Amino acid sequence: MKLLFAEDDRDLSVAVKTLLERSGYLVDAVYDGQSAVDYATADTYDGIILDWMMPEMDGIDVLRSLRAQGVSVPCLLLTARDAVEDKVTGLDAGADDYLPKPFNAGELLARVRAMLRRRESYVPDVIAFEDLTLDKGSCELRCGSQSLRLTGKNYQLMALFMENPHLVFSVQQLMERVWGWDAEAEINVVWVYISQLRKKLAEMGTRAEIRMHRGSGYSLEKKA
């Protein structure tokens, strides 16, 4: 797998490039936004890791330029900005995922693996199941006149379920897909977030539910 890594902090760039190469990836490193555009349009990459704040062009402008030119390579956006509004801006510009700085090395690797798993499949900006829709740009979950904005792991879990309705995910699979096994979270955190999502769905009055399959895991289903 070949990655493009754009980061103007040279020390961080060396550290992350070394981490990725030790994990088996081929990595081209650039240090400004214009170089990121030049490399991404001149070569073929499986994924792009892109810092938000860079000289010449910031990461958002790089993303917009690449998407406008038809470059659909999945992109992970790195940034010190962690407000919901900033995440929405990044996703709307064409990012596939968003990782705030400072980040854990294990989480970065898990996000890269998840990004690369999605690279061959197209997922629409708005996902629908039964009477639910999830806007991947605004992170807004809607059922009729009811709507709420999901954040963090709640959003990632709901998106995973809505992209794969009826598919049963074990707790271990959810942990790997959303948190990554390299993350420091305990496995019981999955049950906490599942409980939160089930409560939100019940409050919205949707026909959909996250169903528990004893001994197997969870899936998104139509209420019986």
N, C-alpha and C positions, 0 to 999 in steps of 0.2 A: 504494500500500500504506500502511495506517495502523497505526502502532505506539503502544503505551503504554509509557512508560519511567518506572520508579519507582526513584528514587535520592535519598537524603537529603543527599548531598554536593552542594551547589549548584554549586560550580565544575565538578565532574565532570559533573553533569547538563547544564550549559550546553555543555560541550565535546562530549559525546556527542550531544546533541540537534542541535547544529550539524553534526557529522559525518554523522549520519543524514539530515538535511534536505538537505545538499549531495549526498547519494547518491540523492536522489529520493523519500524517504519523508516522509509526514506524521506528525508526532510530537506526542503529548500527554505532557507531563512532570508528574509528581507527586513529592512528597517524603516521603511516609509510607505505611505499609502500609494504613491504613484508606482513604485516598484512592485507592490502587491498586484495592482491592476495589470502591469506589463507582464509579470510572470504568469498570472492566472489566465491571461488571454493568449499567451504564446506557448504554453505547455499544457499537458493533461494531468490533473490531480484528482485524487480520490476524495480529498477533503481539504478545507482551508481553516486555519485558526488565525483569527484576526483581532488585533488590539483595537480598541475604540480610538484612543488619543494617540495620533501619530502625525509627524510633519508631512507637509505637502498636501496630503489628503487624509482626512480622518476615516476611521473604519466604516462609518455610516455612508459616507460618500463613495468609498470603495465598493461597498455592497451594492449601492444603487447603480453604480456604473457597471459592475459585473452583471447584475440581473438585467439591466437595460440592453446589454450586449448579448444576452442569451446564455450567459454562463450559469449553469444550474448546479454546479458543484456544491454540496452541502457545506455550510460554514458555521463554525462555533465562534461566537463573539466574546472576547475577554475585555472586562472593563472594571474600573474602580467604582463606577456608578451602579448603585443597587436599588434605586427607586423603581417602583412599578412602572412609572411613566417612561423611564429610560429603557426598561425591558421591552415595553410595547414599541418604542421607537426602533429598537434594534430588530425586533421580529418583523415589524412592518417594512423595514428596509430590505429584508430578505434573509435575515439570519435564521438558521435552523435551531439554534440553541444559544444559551446565554450563561456565562460563568463569571460571577463577580470575583474581583481580586480583593485580598489575597486568596488563593485557592490551594487546596490540598492536592498533592501530586497524584494521589490515587483517584481522586474525583475527576481530575483532568483526563486521566487515561480512560476512566469509565465513560465520560462524556464523548471522548473521541471514538471509542468502540461503538457507542450507541449511534453516533452520527454516521459512521461508516456502514452500520447495518441498514440505515435508512436510505443510503445513497441511490439505490436502484429503483426505489418505489416512489411514485408521486402521491403525495397526500394533499388534498385540497385545503385551502385556508379555512373553510368552514366545514366541520364534520357534523353529520346528523345521525341520530338514532332515535327511532320512535318520535316523540314530541320534543326531543332535546336537540339543541345545536350548540356547538362549541366553536367560537371564533378564535383561531390560533394567533391572529394578529393582536387582538385586544384582550385575549384570555377570558372572554365573557361567555358564560354558560347561560343559555336561555331556554325557557319553557313557557310558551305562550307569552303573557305579559310579564312574567317573572324573569328576572335576570340577576346575575351576580358575577363579579370578577374573581376568578380563582387565581391564586398565587402559588409560587414555589412548588412543593411536592404535590399539593392538591391538584394543581393544574396538570402536572406531568402524569399523575396517576389517571386523572379523568381523560386526558387525551389518549393515553395508552388503551384504556377500556373502550373508548368510542371509536378508535381506529381498528379495534379488533373485537367487535361485539360477538357474544356467544363463546368466545375463546376463554377457556379456564386457565388462569394464571396461578401457579402455586405462590406461596408467600416468598419462597426463595427466588423465583423468577421475577416477581415484582421488586424485590430488593435489588436484584442485579440490574434490571432495566431502568429503575428510577434512581436508586442510590449508588449502585455499583458496589461490588463486593470489596473494593478497596477503600470504601468510605468507612468512617468510624462509627456510624449509627448502629444501634442494636436492632436485631430483627423484629422485636416487638413494636418498633416504631411504625411498621407497615400496618399493623392492626389499628393503631391510633389514627392514622390518616384514613384508612378505610372507614372507620367509624365516623369520622368527621364528614366524609363525602356522603355516606349513607344518610346522615342527618340532614345535610344540605338538600339532597334529592327529595327527601320526604317533605321538607318545608316548601319546596317548589311545587309539590303535587304532581310530579311527572309520572308517566306510565312506565318509566324505566327504573330499574333497581340494580344495585350491585349485590348479586346473589352469592351466598356462601355455599360451597360444595364440600360437605364434611370429608376431611381427609384428602381433598384435592386442591382447593383454593377458591378463587373468586372469579366471577364473570359478570359482564353487563348483559342484562336480560330484560325482556318485557315482563311486567308484573303478571303473575298468573291470575 
